Amino acid sequence: MGRITSLGLLDLSRNQISGRIPASLGALIRLKELLLHENMLSGEIPLSLGGRASLDKLDISHNKLTGEIPEEISQLEGLGIYLNLSHNLLQGFLPMGIDKLKLVEAIDLSWNNLSGNILLQLEGCVCLRLIDLESLDFSHNSSSGEIPSSLNDCTGLKQLNLSFNDFNGSIPMGLISNFTNLSFIGNEHLCGKVPGIPNCRTRRRWAHPSKLVLVVIVSVVTAFLLFLILGCLLGCGKMIKWKIFTTKIDPKWNKSTPELNLNFPRITYQELADATQGFDQGSLIGSASFGHIYRGSLQDGAIVAVKVLHLQTNNSTKSFNRECAVPKRIRHRNLMRIITACSLPDFKALVLPYMANRSLESHLHPAPAQASGSDFPCLSLVQRVNICSDIAEGMAYLHHYSPDRVIHCDLKPSNVLLNDDMTALVSDFGIARLVMNVGGNGGADTMGNSTANLLCGSIGYIAPEYAYGSSTTTKGDVYSFGVLVLEMVTRKRPTDDMYVGGLSLHLWVKSHYHGRVEKVIDTLLIMAAKDIEKPEDRNMWEVALGELIELGLLCTQEAPSVRPTMLDVADDLDRLKKYLAGDASATFASSLGISSSTIVGGDCRTLKTE
């Protein structure tokens, strides 16, 4: 790989890559972004990485890297975006030359075992030299010492997280006014005028006993007045709360950053920290670009999922507000609801129902450790049809029946969660769009144009028209759903390495549709079919698979106008469910303009499972 000297971006993140980071990466002289996060890489950080002054981004977080941070890292003088070494097993001290990273905007060294007084090493350089630095995260390490008062001068620093270390002494007043207690909690020996942090003890000597008496009298009178004022405020607060509760929320969203007026039950950061054992790695059940998901237990014993957002990502606040707002306005058994939320300037989290069966992604593509166990058995054909039907019902509600019609924009297996009885719930409305022309004269093909025309979604699931600047529409969600259906039948990701030279999941399945279609069907389904003895049951199995394949191909057609609506899709899948349940009179595909004989009498019946 070191020979590909013209390579500018290397993204191998979120795989199961193990072993050491190859030193040959240091030979990539034009490399701008190196993203190796969320793998199982081990060993030390190679010294050769320090020779790449061209790097803008370096993210090797969420691995098992050990040893010290090499001094050569400070030679990445061109690093202009971020340095992320978090969630590893790094130890020792911070390199003294870190001040040479003059252009870096964010440094994240959290969740390691770094020791010493990190801040003392940075005292003379963070503000004087790292003038572009906006985010600094040293949380969950073993750093000690006092917090230097010189950090008060860091006016450009917008996010600071020193929590869960061993810092001591008083918190500088300037930091108290600029950051919340979340930046400092978990340091037992810190003190300051911050909620949740002990006040610093001061010793006073009274010059005369009369002064002490005077102070006591003034204190008693002041306390009495405060008691009266507090009583008045509580009375007014109840009236205001009742007014908010009984006032209908404006259905229109602010086009910029909507304010949260969601009236969720309140929960504090400390309650969430207690529920997740301090956001312990053992409670972590999922990670993605948006942040992390932890399993937690609330004080009342309820088991929940706590979704903590990365605030360093672009538009994270807008995404959080939108993800709160959409479920608040909608109610459907196949759409994820929010139990509560915690929104602070430097911490945002959603509390969701805990889904014991995790995501659809976990079942289709289990990690090696999961695949060898019994926690994720193979999904049967009936289960796959039921899950597709659940998703279609939820999406049809969003597009056609919800008070505010919504385009999801990021439908994929990892955003579909499965509860205890394997009912599917669509989740993650972080980039959802409102439908602006509901009630207009447009037909089903044109209904659902959003004001946004930015390319949104996940690679492999994005409708092709979005690449040409088309506005987001409900037909974009239909395309994503079609990809998901084909993925469920084949258990092949739309980003599989086999798709080269213009080949896609749609074209691969379509090329086998009128031939040996068993080549594209999940081998686990083929193996399960061997146990089917009755000819009529076997025929039912073949028809159902053929219907799913045809439905996936229809939804992923290139032209949006010829794709069905989610309402049609939901109706068709409901008919298919009845057919698999033994209703011989059930018909399907008619709502999509397809003849069932195309499937029953065609080549899809010649599945070879022997």
C-alpha positions as CSV (number, residue, x, y, z in Angstrom):
1,M,0.0,0.0,0.0
2,G,2.9,2.3,0.6
3,R,3.6,2.3,-3.1
4,I,0.3,4.2,-3.9
5,T,2.0,7.5,-3.4
6,S,-0.8,9.5,-5.1
7,L,-3.4,8.3,-2.6
8,G,-5.1,11.2,-0.9
9,L,-7.8,9.5,1.3
10,L,-7.6,6.2,3.1
11,D,-10.7,5.2,5.0
12,L,-10.7,1.7,6.4
13,S,-12.9,2.6,9.4
14,R,-15.6,0.4,11.0
15,N,-14.3,-2.9,9.9
16,Q,-12.8,-5.9,11.8
17,I,-9.2,-5.2,10.8
18,S,-6.7,-6.5,13.3
19,G,-2.9,-6.5,13.6
20,R,-0.6,-3.6,13.6
21,I,-0.8,-0.3,11.6
22,P,1.7,-0.8,8.8
23,A,4.7,1.5,8.9
24,S,4.5,1.7,5.1
25,L,1.6,4.1,5.4
26,G,4.3,6.7,6.1
27,A,5.3,6.5,2.5
28,L,2.0,8.0,1.3
29,I,3.3,11.4,0.8
30,R,0.1,13.0,-0.5
31,L,-2.2,11.5,2.1
32,K,-4.7,14.1,3.4
33,E,-7.0,11.9,5.5
34,L,-6.2,8.7,7.3
35,L,-9.2,7.1,9.0
36,L,-8.7,3.8,10.7
37,H,-11.1,4.2,13.6
38,E,-13.4,1.4,15.0
39,N,-11.3,-1.6,14.2
40,M,-9.2,-4.0,16.3
41,L,-5.8,-2.6,15.5
42,S,-3.1,-3.3,18.1
43,G,0.5,-2.5,18.8
44,E,2.1,0.9,18.9
45,I,1.5,3.9,16.7
46,P,4.2,3.7,14.0
47,L,6.8,6.4,14.1
48,S,6.5,6.8,10.3
49,L,3.1,8.5,10.6
50,G,4.8,11.5,12.0
51,G,6.5,12.1,8.7
52,R,3.3,13.0,6.9
53,A,3.1,16.7,7.1
54,S,0.3,16.7,4.5
55,L,-2.3,15.1,6.8
56,D,-5.4,17.1,7.6
57,K,-7.2,14.4,9.5
58,L,-5.8,11.5,11.6
59,D,-8.4,9.2,13.3
60,I,-7.2,5.9,14.8
61,S,-9.6,5.9,17.7
62,H,-11.6,2.9,19.0
63,N,-8.8,0.4,18.6
64,K,-6.5,-1.5,20.9
65,L,-3.3,0.5,20.4
66,T,-0.8,0.5,23.2
67,G,2.4,2.2,24.2
68,E,3.1,5.9,24.3
69,I,2.1,8.6,21.8
70,P,5.3,9.0,19.8
71,E,7.1,12.3,19.7
72,E,6.9,12.1,15.9
73,I,3.1,12.9,16.0
74,S,4.1,16.5,16.8
75,Q,5.7,16.6,13.3
76,L,2.2,16.6,11.7
77,E,2.4,20.4,11.4
78,G,-0.2,20.4,8.5
79,L,-2.9,18.7,10.6
80,G,-5.7,21.2,10.1
81,I,-8.9,19.4,11.1
82,Y,-8.5,16.9,14.0
83,L,-6.3,14.4,15.8
84,N,-8.3,11.6,17.4
85,L,-6.5,8.9,19.4
86,S,-9.3,8.2,21.8
87,H,-10.6,4.9,23.1
88,N,-7.3,3.0,23.0
89,L,-4.9,1.7,25.6
90,L,-2.3,4.5,25.2
91,Q,-0.2,5.4,28.3
92,G,2.6,7.7,29.4
93,F,2.9,11.4,28.8
94,L,1.8,13.8,26.1
95,P,4.6,14.6,23.6
96,M,6.2,17.9,24.5
97,G,6.2,19.0,20.8
98,I,2.4,18.9,20.6
99,D,2.4,22.7,20.3
100,K,3.7,22.4,16.8
101,L,0.2,21.4,15.6
102,K,-0.6,25.0,15.1
103,L,-3.5,24.5,12.7
104,V,-5.4,21.7,14.4
105,E,-9.0,22.4,15.4
106,A,-9.8,19.4,17.6
107,I,-7.7,17.0,19.7
108,D,-9.4,14.0,21.3
109,L,-7.2,11.8,23.6
110,S,-10.0,10.6,25.8
111,W,-10.5,7.0,27.1
112,N,-6.8,6.1,27.4
113,N,-4.5,5.8,30.3
114,L,-2.4,8.9,29.8
115,S,-0.7,10.1,33.0
116,G,1.1,13.1,34.3
117,N,0.0,16.7,34.3
118,I,-1.1,16.9,30.6
119,L,-2.4,20.5,31.1
120,L,0.9,21.6,32.5
121,Q,2.6,20.4,29.3
122,L,0.1,22.5,27.3
123,E,0.0,25.5,29.6
124,G,2.3,27.6,27.5
125,C,1.2,26.5,24.1
126,V,-2.6,25.8,23.9
127,C,-3.5,29.5,23.6
128,L,-0.3,31.0,22.3
129,R,0.4,28.6,19.5
130,L,-2.6,26.3,19.0
131,I,-4.7,29.4,18.1
132,D,-7.2,27.4,15.9
133,L,-7.9,24.8,18.6
134,E,-11.7,24.7,19.3
135,S,-12.1,21.3,21.0
136,L,-9.9,19.6,23.6
137,D,-10.9,16.2,25.1
138,F,-8.7,14.6,27.8
139,S,-11.5,12.8,29.6
140,H,-11.2,9.3,31.1
141,N,-7.5,9.3,31.6
142,S,-5.2,9.3,34.6
143,S,-3.9,12.9,34.4
144,S,-3.2,14.7,37.6
145,G,-2.1,18.1,38.9
146,E,-3.8,21.5,38.9
147,I,-5.7,23.1,36.1
148,P,-3.6,26.1,35.0
149,S,-5.2,29.5,35.1
150,S,-3.7,30.3,31.7
151,L,-6.5,28.3,30.1
152,N,-8.7,31.3,30.9
153,D,-7.1,33.0,28.0
154,C,-8.2,30.3,25.5
155,T,-11.0,32.4,24.0
156,G,-11.2,30.2,20.9
157,L,-11.8,27.0,22.9
158,K,-15.4,26.0,22.6
159,Q,-15.4,22.5,24.0
160,L,-13.2,21.3,26.9
161,N,-13.6,18.0,28.6
162,L,-11.3,17.1,31.5
163,S,-13.8,14.8,33.3
164,F,-12.9,11.5,35.0
165,N,-9.2,12.2,35.7
166,D,-7.3,12.9,38.9
167,F,-7.0,16.7,38.7
168,N,-6.9,18.6,41.9
169,G,-7.1,22.2,43.2
170,S,-9.6,24.9,42.3
171,I,-11.1,25.3,38.9
172,P,-10.1,28.7,37.4
173,M,-13.0,31.2,37.4
174,G,-12.8,31.8,33.6
175,L,-13.4,28.1,32.9
176,I,-16.3,28.0,35.3
177,S,-18.0,30.8,33.3
178,N,-17.3,29.3,29.9
179,F,-18.0,25.5,30.5
180,T,-20.4,23.4,32.5
181,N,-19.8,20.9,35.2
182,L,-19.7,18.1,32.6
183,S,-16.2,19.3,31.7
184,F,-14.9,18.6,35.2
185,I,-16.9,15.9,36.9
186,G,-15.2,12.7,38.0
187,N,-12.2,14.5,39.5
188,E,-12.6,13.8,43.2
189,H,-10.0,16.4,44.3
190,L,-11.3,19.3,42.2
191,C,-13.2,22.2,43.8
192,G,-15.0,25.3,42.6
193,K,-18.3,27.0,42.2
194,V,-19.7,24.5,39.7
195,P,-22.8,22.3,40.3
196,G,-21.8,18.8,41.3
197,I,-18.3,19.9,42.3
198,P,-17.5,20.6,46.0
199,N,-16.9,24.2,46.9
200,C,-13.4,25.2,47.8
201,R,-12.9,25.5,51.5
202,T,-11.8,29.0,52.8
203,R,-10.7,29.9,56.3
204,R,-12.0,33.2,57.8
205,R,-11.0,34.8,61.1
206,W,-13.6,37.1,62.6
207,A,-12.1,40.3,63.9
208,H,-14.8,40.8,66.5
209,P,-17.7,38.7,67.9
210,S,-20.2,41.4,67.0
211,K,-19.4,41.0,63.3
212,L,-20.2,37.3,63.6
213,V,-23.6,38.1,65.2
214,L,-24.3,40.6,62.4
215,V,-23.5,38.1,59.8
216,V,-25.8,35.5,61.4
217,I,-28.7,38.1,61.5
218,V,-28.2,39.1,57.9
219,S,-28.0,35.5,56.8
220,V,-31.3,34.6,58.6
221,V,-33.1,37.6,57.1
222,T,-31.7,36.8,53.6
223,A,-32.7,33.2,53.9
224,F,-36.3,34.2,54.9
225,L,-36.6,36.6,51.9
226,L,-35.2,33.9,49.6
227,F,-37.8,31.5,51.0
228,L,-40.6,33.9,50.2
229,I,-39.3,34.6,46.7
230,L,-38.9,30.9,46.0
231,G,-42.5,30.2,47.0
232,C,-43.7,32.8,44.6
233,L,-41.5,31.4,41.8
234,L,-42.8,27.9,42.4
235,G,-46.4,29.1,42.2
236,C,-45.7,30.9,39.0
237,G,-43.8,28.0,37.6
238,K,-46.7,25.6,38.0
239,M,-48.9,28.0,36.1
240,I,-46.3,28.4,33.3
241,K,-45.8,24.6,33.2
242,W,-49.5,24.1,32.8
243,K,-49.7,26.6,30.1
244,I,-46.9,25.0,28.2
245,F,-48.5,21.6,28.6
246,T,-51.8,22.7,27.3
247,T,-50.5,24.7,24.4
248,K,-50.4,23.0,21.1
249,I,-46.9,22.9,19.6
250,D,-46.4,24.8,16.3
251,P,-46.2,22.1,13.7
252,K,-43.8,24.1,11.6
253,W,-40.1,23.7,12.1
254,N,-37.6,26.5,12.2
255,K,-35.6,26.3,9.0
256,S,-32.4,27.0,10.7
257,T,-31.9,25.4,14.2
258,P,-35.3,24.6,15.8
259,E,-35.4,25.2,19.5
260,L,-36.3,22.2,21.7
261,N,-39.8,22.6,23.1
262,L,-40.5,19.0,23.5
263,N,-41.6,18.7,27.2
264,F,-39.8,15.4,27.7
265,P,-39.4,14.2,31.3
266,R,-36.2,15.7,32.6
267,I,-33.1,13.6,33.2
268,T,-29.7,14.8,34.4
269,Y,-26.3,14.0,33.1
270,Q,-25.4,12.4,36.5
271,E,-28.5,10.1,36.2
272,L,-27.3,9.0,32.8
273,A,-23.8,8.5,34.0
274,D,-25.0,6.4,36.9
275,A,-27.2,4.4,34.6
276,T,-24.3,3.5,32.4
277,Q,-21.6,3.1,35.1
278,G,-20.0,6.3,34.0
279,F,-20.4,5.6,30.3
280,D,-18.2,2.5,30.8
281,Q,-16.9,0.6,27.9
282,G,-18.6,-2.5,29.2
283,S,-22.0,-0.7,28.7
284,L,-21.2,0.3,25.1
285,I,-23.5,-1.6,22.7
286,G,-22.9,0.4,19.5
287,S,-20.8,3.1,17.9
288,A,-21.2,5.1,14.7
289,S,-20.3,8.4,13.2
290,F,-23.1,10.1,15.2
291,G,-21.7,8.9,18.6
292,H,-22.1,6.0,20.9
293,I,-25.0,3.9,22.3
294,Y,-24.9,2.6,25.9
295,R,-27.0,0.1,27.7
296,G,-28.3,1.7,30.9
297,S,-30.5,1.0,33.9
298,L,-32.5,3.9,35.3
299,Q,-33.3,4.3,39.0
300,D,-36.7,2.7,38.6
301,G,-35.1,-0.4,37.1
302,A,-36.0,0.3,33.5
303,I,-33.5,-0.9,31.0
304,V,-32.8,1.7,28.3
305,A,-30.5,2.6,25.5
306,V,-28.6,5.9,25.9
307,K,-27.6,7.5,22.6
308,V,-24.8,10.0,23.2
309,L,-24.1,12.3,20.2
310,H,-20.6,13.5,19.1
311,L,-20.8,17.2,19.3
312,Q,-17.6,17.6,17.2
313,T,-19.5,16.5,14.1
314,N,-21.0,19.0,11.8
315,N,-24.6,20.1,12.4
316,S,-24.8,17.8,15.5
317,T,-27.1,20.2,17.3
318,K,-29.5,20.4,14.3
319,S,-29.4,16.7,14.0
320,F,-30.2,16.2,17.7
321,N,-33.0,18.7,17.6
322,R,-34.5,17.1,14.5
323,E,-34.2,13.6,16.0
324,C,-36.1,14.8,19.0
325,A,-38.7,16.7,17.1
326,V,-39.7,14.0,14.6
327,P,-40.6,11.2,17.1
328,K,-42.4,13.8,19.3
329,R,-44.9,14.5,16.5
330,I,-45.5,11.0,15.3
331,R,-47.0,7.8,16.9
332,H,-46.6,4.4,15.2
333,R,-45.8,0.9,16.4
334,N,-43.0,0.7,13.8
335,L,-41.3,4.0,14.6
336,M,-38.9,4.4,17.5
337,R,-40.1,6.6,20.4
338,I,-38.0,8.7,22.7
339,I,-38.3,8.2,26.5
340,T,-36.5,11.3,27.5
341,A,-33.6,13.5,26.4
342,C,-30.7,15.4,28.0
343,S,-29.6,18.6,26.2
344,L,-26.7,20.7,27.6
345,P,-24.3,23.0,25.8
346,D,-21.6,20.3,25.7
347,F,-23.6,17.1,26.1
348,K,-26.6,15.8,24.2
349,A,-28.2,12.4,24.6
350,L,-31.4,10.5,23.8
351,V,-32.9,7.9,26.1
352,L,-34.6,5.2,24.0
353,P,-36.3,1.9,24.7
354,Y,-33.7,-0.9,24.9
355,M,-34.0,-3.3,22.0
356,A,-32.7,-6.7,23.1
357,N,-32.4,-7.9,19.5
358,R,-30.3,-4.9,18.5
359,S,-30.4,-3.8,14.9
360,L,-31.3,-5.6,11.6
361,E,-27.6,-5.0,10.7
362,S,-26.6,-7.2,13.6
363,H,-28.6,-10.1,12.2
364,L,-27.7,-9.7,8.6
365,H,-24.0,-9.1,9.2
366,P,-23.1,-10.3,12.7
367,A,-19.6,-9.7,13.9
368,P,-17.4,-12.8,14.0
369,A,-17.9,-13.3,17.7
370,Q,-21.7,-13.0,17.3
371,A,-21.9,-15.2,14.3
372,S,-20.4,-18.1,16.1
373,G,-22.8,-17.9,19.0
374,S,-26.5,-18.4,19.3
375,D,-27.5,-14.8,20.1
376,F,-28.3,-14.0,16.5
377,P,-29.8,-17.1,14.8
378,C,-30.5,-17.0,11.1
379,L,-33.6,-15.0,10.1
380,S,-36.2,-17.2,8.6
381,L,-38.0,-16.2,5.4
382,V,-41.1,-15.5,7.3
383,Q,-39.2,-13.2,9.7
384,R,-37.6,-11.4,6.8
385,V,-41.0,-10.8,5.2
386,N,-42.4,-9.6,8.5
387,I,-39.5,-7.2,9.1
388,C,-39.9,-5.8,5.6
389,S,-43.6,-5.3,6.2
390,D,-43.0,-3.5,9.5
391,I,-40.5,-1.2,7.9
392,A,-42.9,-0.5,5.0
393,E,-45.7,0.3,7.4
394,G,-43.6,2.8,9.4
395,M,-42.3,4.5,6.2
396,A,-45.8,4.6,4.7
397,Y,-47.0,6.4,7.9
398,L,-44.2,8.9,7.6
399,H,-44.9,9.6,4.0
400,H,-48.7,9.6,3.9
401,Y,-50.4,9.8,7.3
402,S,-48.2,11.5,10.0
403,P,-49.2,15.1,11.0
404,D,-45.9,16.3,9.5
405,R,-45.0,14.2,6.5
406,V,-41.4,13.2,6.8
407,I,-38.7,11.9,4.4
408,H,-36.3,9.7,6.4
409,C,-33.3,10.1,4.1
410,D,-31.1,7.4,5.8
411,L,-33.0,4.1,5.8
412,K,-30.6,1.2,6.2
413,P,-30.4,-2.0,8.3
414,S,-28.4,-0.3,11.1
415,N,-31.3,2.2,11.5
416,V,-33.9,-0.6,11.9
417,L,-34.1,-1.9,15.5
418,L,-35.8,-5.2,16.6
419,N,-37.7,-5.5,19.9
420,D,-38.2,-8.7,22.0
421,D,-40.8,-10.2,19.6
422,M,-38.7,-9.2,16.5
423,T,-41.0,-6.3,15.5
424,A,-39.0,-3.8,13.4
425,L,-38.9,-0.1,14.4
426,V,-37.4,2.5,12.1
427,S,-35.1,4.8,14.1
428,D,-32.5,7.7,13.6
429,F,-34.3,10.8,12.3
430,G,-31.1,12.9,12.5
431,I,-31.2,13.9,8.9
432,A,-34.9,13.6,8.2
433,R,-36.6,16.2,6.0
434,L,-40.1,17.7,6.2
435,V,-42.4,17.3,3.2
436,M,-43.3,20.9,2.3
437,N,-46.1,20.5,-0.3
438,V,-48.5,18.1,1.3
439,G,-52.0,18.7,0.2
440,G,-50.8,20.1,-3.2
441,N,-51.9,18.9,-6.6
442,G,-48.9,16.7,-7.2
443,G,-49.3,13.1,-7.7
444,A,-47.6,10.3,-5.9
445,D,-44.5,10.6,-8.0
446,T,-44.0,14.3,-7.2
447,M,-45.4,14.4,-3.7
448,G,-42.9,14.9,-1.0
449,N,-40.4,17.3,-2.4
450,S,-38.2,18.8,0.4
451,T,-36.6,22.2,0.5
452,A,-33.2,20.6,0.9
453,N,-31.3,19.3,-2.1
454,L,-28.1,18.3,-0.3
455,L,-26.8,14.8,-0.8
456,C,-27.8,12.9,2.3
457,G,-27.9,9.4,3.4
458,S,-25.4,6.5,3.5
459,I,-23.4,5.2,0.6
460,G,-25.1,2.4,-1.2
461,Y,-28.5,3.4,-0.1
462,I,-28.7,6.9,-1.6
463,A,-31.0,7.3,-4.6
464,P,-29.0,7.9,-7.8
465,E,-30.9,11.1,-8.6
466,Y,-29.5,12.8,-5.5
467,A,-26.0,12.7,-7.0
468,Y,-27.3,15.1,-9.7
469,G,-28.6,17.7,-7.2
470,S,-32.3,16.6,-7.2
471,S,-34.4,17.6,-4.2
472,T,-35.0,14.9,-1.5
473,T,-38.3,13.1,-2.1
474,T,-40.3,10.2,-0.7
475,K,-39.1,8.2,-3.8
476,G,-35.6,8.5,-2.4
477,D,-36.8,6.6,0.7
478,V,-38.4,4.0,-1.6
479,Y,-35.1,3.4,-3.3
480,S,-33.3,3.0,0.1
481,F,-36.0,0.5,1.1
482,G,-35.5,-1.5,-2.1
483,V,-31.8,-1.8,-1.5
484,L,-32.6,-3.0,2.1
485,V,-35.0,-5.6,0.7
486,L,-32.4,-6.9,-1.7
487,E,-29.9,-7.0,1.1
488,M,-32.2,-9.1,3.2
489,V,-32.7,-11.6,0.4
490,T,-29.0,-11.8,-0.6
491,R,-27.3,-10.9,2.7
492,K,-24.9,-8.8,0.6
493,R,-24.1,-5.2,1.4
494,P,-24.6,-2.7,-1.3
495,T,-21.0,-1.6,-0.8
496,D,-19.6,-5.1,-1.2
497,D,-16.2,-5.3,-2.9
498,M,-17.6,-7.5,-5.7
499,Y,-19.4,-4.5,-7.2
500,V,-16.9,-3.1,-9.6
501,G,-17.1,-1.7,-13.1
502,G,-20.5,-0.1,-12.6
503,L,-22.0,-3.2,-11.1
504,S,-24.5,-2.6,-8.2
505,L,-26.6,-4.8,-5.9
506,H,-29.6,-4.0,-8.1
507,L,-27.8,-5.0,-11.4
508,W,-26.3,-8.1,-9.8
509,V,-29.6,-9.4,-8.7
510,K,-31.3,-8.4,-11.9
511,S,-28.7,-10.2,-14.0
512,H,-29.7,-13.5,-12.3
513,Y,-33.4,-12.9,-12.1
514,H,-34.2,-14.7,-15.3
515,G,-31.6,-17.4,-14.8
516,R,-30.2,-19.2,-11.8
517,V,-31.6,-16.9,-9.2
518,E,-30.4,-19.1,-6.4
519,K,-26.9,-17.7,-7.0
520,V,-28.0,-14.4,-5.4
521,I,-30.1,-15.8,-2.5
522,D,-28.7,-16.0,1.0
523,T,-27.1,-19.4,1.4
524,L,-28.7,-19.7,4.9
525,L,-32.1,-19.4,3.2
526,I,-31.2,-22.0,0.6
527,M,-30.0,-24.4,3.4
528,A,-33.3,-23.9,5.3
529,A,-35.3,-24.7,2.2
530,K,-33.8,-28.2,2.1
531,D,-35.9,-29.1,5.1
532,I,-39.1,-28.3,3.3
533,E,-40.8,-31.6,2.4
534,K,-44.3,-30.7,1.1
535,P,-44.4,-29.5,-2.5
536,E,-47.1,-26.8,-1.7
537,D,-44.9,-25.4,1.1
538,R,-41.9,-25.4,-1.2
539,N,-43.9,-23.6,-3.9
540,M,-45.0,-21.0,-1.3
541,W,-41.4,-20.4,-0.3
542,E,-40.3,-19.9,-3.9
543,V,-43.2,-17.5,-4.6
544,A,-42.4,-15.4,-1.5
545,L,-38.8,-15.1,-2.4
546,G,-39.6,-14.2,-6.0
547,E,-42.0,-11.5,-4.7
548,L,-39.3,-10.0,-2.4
549,I,-36.8,-10.0,-5.2
550,E,-39.2,-8.4,-7.7
551,L,-40.2,-5.8,-5.0
552,G,-36.6,-4.9,-4.4
553,L,-35.9,-4.5,-8.1
554,L,-39.0,-2.3,-8.6
555,C,-38.1,0.0,-5.7
556,T,-34.5,0.4,-6.9
557,Q,-35.3,1.4,-10.5
558,E,-33.2,4.4,-11.6
559,A,-36.1,6.7,-12.5
560,P,-38.0,7.9,-9.4
561,S,-41.3,8.2,-11.3
562,V,-41.6,4.4,-11.9
563,R,-40.9,3.4,-8.3
564,P,-43.9,2.5,-6.3
565,T,-45.0,4.5,-3.2
566,M,-44.4,3.2,0.3
567,L,-48.2,2.9,0.6
568,D,-48.3,0.5,-2.3
569,V,-45.3,-1.4,-1.0
570,A,-46.8,-1.8,2.5
571,D,-50.0,-3.1,1.0
572,D,-48.2,-5.6,-1.1
573,L,-46.1,-6.9,1.8
574,D,-49.2,-7.2,3.9
575,R,-50.7,-9.5,1.2
576,L,-47.5,-11.5,1.1
577,K,-47.7,-12.0,4.9
578,K,-51.2,-13.3,4.7
579,Y,-50.1,-15.6,1.8
580,L,-47.3,-17.1,4.0
581,A,-49.7,-17.5,6.9
582,G,-51.8,-19.9,4.8
583,D,-54.3,-17.5,3.2
584,A,-54.5,-19.1,-0.3
585,S,-56.8,-16.4,-1.5
586,A,-54.3,-13.6,-0.8
587,T,-53.0,-11.9,-3.9
588,F,-50.1,-9.5,-4.2
589,A,-48.1,-7.5,-6.7
590,S,-51.3,-6.1,-8.2
591,S,-50.9,-2.8,-6.5
592,L,-47.5,-2.5,-8.1
593,G,-48.8,-3.2,-11.6
594,I,-47.1,-6.7,-11.7
595,S,-48.6,-10.0,-12.6
596,S,-48.0,-12.7,-10.0
597,S,-47.7,-15.1,-12.9
598,T,-44.4,-13.4,-13.7
599,I,-43.0,-14.9,-10.5
600,V,-45.0,-18.2,-10.3
601,G,-44.6,-19.2,-13.9
602,G,-41.2,-17.7,-14.4
603,D,-37.6,-18.8,-13.8
604,C,-37.8,-17.9,-10.1
605,R,-39.5,-21.2,-9.4
606,T,-36.4,-23.1,-10.6
607,L,-34.5,-22.5,-7.4
608,K,-31.9,-25.3,-6.8
609,T,-31.4,-26.1,-3.2
610,E,-29.7,-29.5,-3.5
